[in-house]
Amino acid sequence: METTQDPDITEIVGSWFFVIVCITILVILVNIFSLSFGMTEVAGGLFFIPVVITAYWYPKKGMIFAILMAVIYLTMIFFLLNGSPQELVNGAFKAIILVGVAAVVSSLALNLQKSEAKYRSIFNNSEVGTGLIDVNTFSIMEVNQRFASILGYSMQEIRNVSFSDLWVDTYQRDEFFARVKKEGFENFETRFKAKTSEVRWVLLSSGKLPDNHIVCTMVDVTERKQMEVAQRRALQQIEKNIEQFAILGDHIRNPLAVIIGLTCMLAEDIANKVLYQAKEIDRIITKIDIGWIESEKVRNILKKYYAIGEEDMQEVKAGSAPDASTNQTAK
């Protein structure tokens, strides 16, 4: 309609302008022919066709167009029917109804435009990527700016990309479409390929629409996934430090026991000094052991807080990020 900025809608409006002009000319010609032969019953009703179309697609001009058509119709009656009062009265009633229908249609169309503008603004300015997908052809029908920018495309470029080609994991793609054809769901975590071939972690939600279409929302969770990997690596380093603490005590106590055993070969005053220092060393090692125990508690708390299990630790040690299948929370 008039107020929309969508290129496709603008093109449609332009096409309807041509249609309205053609229909209006045809209706006028038919009415001239009919009135010339005194036929007034049906021909006048044809004016409703261009008036209703104009009022819908151009609601701000609908009333003006309807009044113009009413004047043209009454003028034709006046000249072609020799100014018959009865026909002029009938024509006036039809003209009033014509203008009234245009007023109603224009009002409804304006309200529809306002609603469309409101929801299109929400769609275009949302921080959540939103797209309209055809589940039969996997084509991307329409997206907002956020959907395209997450994957590094412009809005025009991404509409030339098949939705199925964005998926890294083809098994997850097949599972997604198999489920979405039956019902919508939320929080499907997977990986998408960006324009630069970079892998982006995304959280998808979808809902079914008529005509085999789905609306799909996408949230970029790549930074969150990277933070999770960093947390796991930090915990792995803590694990290594705890192991070193545990080994360090034994490594020190073994030679310390030998030193204490050799003190019997020393003079008593020297032996007492060595034994005193040995006890100090043992006390320090004991404090280290206590710190190791406390570190073990900290490690367990961190595991519990960040919900990190042994499998996650093994994945980090192997140098790989968590696989999508183990973290997916599709509903």
N, C-alpha and C positions, 0 to 999 in steps of 0.2 A: 504494500500500500504506500501511500504518499510518504509517511514518516519514517519508514524503515530504511536502513542504510545497507541492507544485505544486497550484494550485487545480483544474485539470482532473482530476488523479489523485484528489484528495480527493473530487470529485464522483462519479467512477467508483466509488470505494470505498463511498460512501453508497448508490449504486444497487445494488451487489452485496449489501449488507446486506439490503435489501428482498427481493432475489431469494433469498438464503439462507433467510430466514424462510419465504417462500412454499414453496420446495422442501422444507424440513424438515417443515412441516405436511402437505404432500401425501404425502411418503414415510411419515410416521407413520400417516396414514389408510389408505394402501394396505397397509401391513403389518398393521394391525388387521384390515382386511377379509380379507387373505390368510390370516393365522393363524387367524382365526375359522373358516375352511373347511379348515384343515389344510394349506395350501400354504406350504411353508417354503423351497423350493429357490431361488426367484428374488427374492422380495420383500426379503429381508434384504440383498441386494447393493445395493439402492437407497440405503442409508445412505451408501455411498461417495461419492455425488454431492455432497450438502451438506458432508460432511466434507472432501473434497478442495478444494472451492471455498473453504471457510472457512480451511483450513490455508494456502492460497495467498495470499488477500487479507488475512487476519488471522493471520499465523504464530505470534504470541505467544499467541494464544487457541486455536489449532488443536487442541492436545493436550487442553485442557479440554473443548472442544466434542466431540471424538471420544470421550472417556471418557463424557461425558453421553449421547451417542447410543448407546454400547455398553450403558450401564445401562438406558436406555429400552427397547432391543431385548430384553435379557435379561428385563426385567420383563414385557414383553408376552408373551414365550415362556412364562414361569412361570405367568401368569394365564390366557392364552388356550389353552395346550396342557396345562393341568392339571399343571404342574410335571414334565413328562416328562423323566427324567434324560438320555436319549439326545439329545433336542432341546436341552436345556440345555448339554450338552457341545458339540454342533455350534454352538450359538449363541455359546458362549464362544470357540471357535476363530475364528469370524467376528469377534467383538468384538476379539480380540487382533490379528487381521490389520488390522482397521479402525484401531485405535490405532497400529499399526506404520506403516501408510500415511500417517496424519496426521503422525507423527513425521518421516518422510522428506520429505514435501512441505513441512512447516514449516521444516525445516532448509535445504532448497534455496531456499525463498522468503526466508528470513532472509539467506542469502548473497547472493541476488540484490538484496535491499534494500540491503545494505552496499555492493555494487558500484555500484548506481544512485546511492546517496547520495554516494559518493566522486566519481564522474564528474560528477554534477550540481553538486557543490561546485566542481570544477575549471572546469566550464562557466560557472557563475554568477560566480565570482570572478576569472576570467581578465582580464588587461589588454588582451587582444585581443578585439575585437568578433566574436561568433560568432552565426550565425543559420541556421535551417533553412528552405529555400526550396522551394516547389513550382514546378518548371520549366514546368508546363503552364498554371497559372493565374497565376504570378508572385506568388502570395500568400506573405506571411511567416508561417510556421507557428509559429516559436518563436525568441526571441533572448535573449541575456544582457543585463545592465544596460549593459555597455560599448558594445555595438552600438547601443543606443538613445541613449545619452548623446552619442556622437560626433555624431549628427545632431540632437540637441536634443529628442528625443522621450522620453516615458515608455515603459515596456515595453508597456503596454496600448495606447497611442496608435499606436505603430509597427506593431502587428499589424493595424491597420486601414488601413495604407498599402500600396499595391502596390509591390513591389520594383522593377518597371519604371519607376515614376514618380520614383524617386530619382535616376535617371541624368540628367546634363546633356547628354551626347553620345549621341544615339540610335544613331548608327552603332556606337559602341563597345559599347552595350548589346546590339545585335543580334549583333555579333561574339562577345561574351561568351557569350550563350546558345547560339549555334550551336556553339561549341567545347565548352561545358560539357556539352552533351547527349551528346557523343562521348567525352570524357575530361576528367578534372580537370586543373587547371593552377595555377601559382603566379605571384605578382607581376604582377598585371594592374593597372596604374596608371590611374586615371580620376578623374572629378569627380562628387560626389554633391550633391544639393540638401538642405540642412538644413531644419528646420521653419521657421526664420526667413528662408528663401530665400537664406541665405548659402551660398556654394559651398565645399565641403570636398574637399580632395585625399585620396584613399584608395588603399590598396594591397590588392587583393583576391586571395585564394586560394580554391580550391573543390575539392570532391571529390564524386563521385557516390555516391548512396545508393539503396536500393531504392525502388520505388513512385514513380519520377520526382521524387525529392527530391534536393537537393544541400545539403551543409553549406558555408557560405560564411564565411570569416574576413576581418576588415576591420581594417586598421591606419590610423590617422589620420596622414598625412604632410604636413598643411597647413603646419605650422611649418617643416618641412624645405624645402618648395617656396618659402616666403617667404624663407628664408635664401638659397636659390639665386638668387632674383631680386635680393636685396640684394647678393650677391657680384657678380653681373653688373653691377649699377649702379655699384658701387664700381670695378670694372675699367673701366667706361666713363669714369668721372671720371679715372682714371689715364691713359686714352688721351688725353683732352682736355688734361691737364696736360703730357703728353709732347709733344703737338703744339705747345703754347704755348712750351715750352722750345726746340723746333726753330726756331720762327719768331722767337723773341726774339733769338737770336744774330745773324741776318741783319739784323733791324731796328736793332740797335745798331752793327754793323760798317759799315753803309752810311754813316750820318752821321759815323762815326769816320774813315772813309777821306777824307771831305771835309775834316774838321778837319786831318788829317795833311797833306793837299795844300796847305792854306792856311798852314802853318807857314813856307813859303819866303818869305812876305811879312813875317815877323816878324824881329826882331833875333835874332842867333844864340843868345844866352844864354836868351832867352825861348822861342825855338823848341825848344831842347834840353829845357827843362822840360816844354813841351807834348808833345813826342815821348815823353818818359819816362812821363808820365801816360797817354798813348795806349797805350803798350805794356802798362802795368798793366791798363788796361781790357780790352785784347785777351787778356791772360792770364786775367782773370776770366771772360771769355766762353768761352775755351777750356775752363776748368774746368766751366762750365755745359754745354758740349757733351759733355764726358766724362760728366757726370752724366746727360745725356739718353740717352747710349748705355747707361749702367748701368740707367737706368729702363726702357729698351726690353727689356733682359735680364730685369728683374724682371717686366715685363708678360708676357713669354713664359713665364716660370716659373709665374706665376699662372694663365695660360690652361691650361698643361699640368696643373697640380695640380688645378684645379677642373673640368677637362675642358670648357672653354668655347671654343666655336668662333665663327667669324664670323657664322653664322646666329643663334646665341644673342645676340650683341651687337646685331645688327640688330633682334631682337625687343625687346630692352630699349630701344633707341633709339626704336622705334615705340610704346613705352609699354604693351606687352602681355606677359603672362606666357607661358612656353613652352607650346605646344599639346600636348595629351595624346598625340596621335599620334606626336610626335617623341620623347617620353620614355618611351613604353610599353615595358615589358620583359616582356610576357606570354610565358609558356613553355607 
